Amino acid sequence: LMTLRFATLLFALLAAVAFYDLLRQGKISEKRAAFITFVMATSPVYYISAHLYMTDLWALAFCLGALAIYGRAAERQSLPLLLVGTGVAILAAITRQNTVLV
């Protein structure tokens, strides 16, 4: 059970990193992107979800990760990155079906 809790905390961290990367891809300054990411990571819903084993946070991490990778793939015009992003998006859809829109 503790392993699942640590895995969920890891996915919470990965979601925050992917969110920060998305903000930076959107040309938001480092300070502002860090502040917005901090606000997201310390919001009550996010913080509580990070300490429970629920698939919501896992799906969020996969979605944000896929979007960040898609952004990098488009920027670099890289087919391998596009395929990796698609794989991560498939993991998101397997985790929670409402993420199929990514």
NORCORVEN-V831151 format. One line per field, one symbol per residue. ss: DSSP state (A for helix, B for strand, O for the rest). phi: phi as a letter, one per 30 degrees, with the letter a starting at -180 (. if undefined). burial: + if it has 9 or more other C-alpha atoms within 8 Angstrom, else -. A space follows every 50 residues. Layout:
ss=???
phi=???
burial=???
This chain:
ss=OAAAAAAAAAAAAAAAAAAAAAAAAOOOOAAAAAAAAAAAAOOAAAAAAA OOOOAAAAAAAAAAAAAAAAAAAAAAOOAAAAAAAAAAAAAAAAAOAAAA AO
phi=.dddddddddddddddddddddddddideedddddddddddcdedddddd cbcbdedddddddddddddedddddchcdedddddddddddddddbdddd dd
burial=----+--++-++-+++-+++++++---+----++--+--++----++-++ +-+---++++++++++++++++++---+--++-+++-++++++-++--++ --
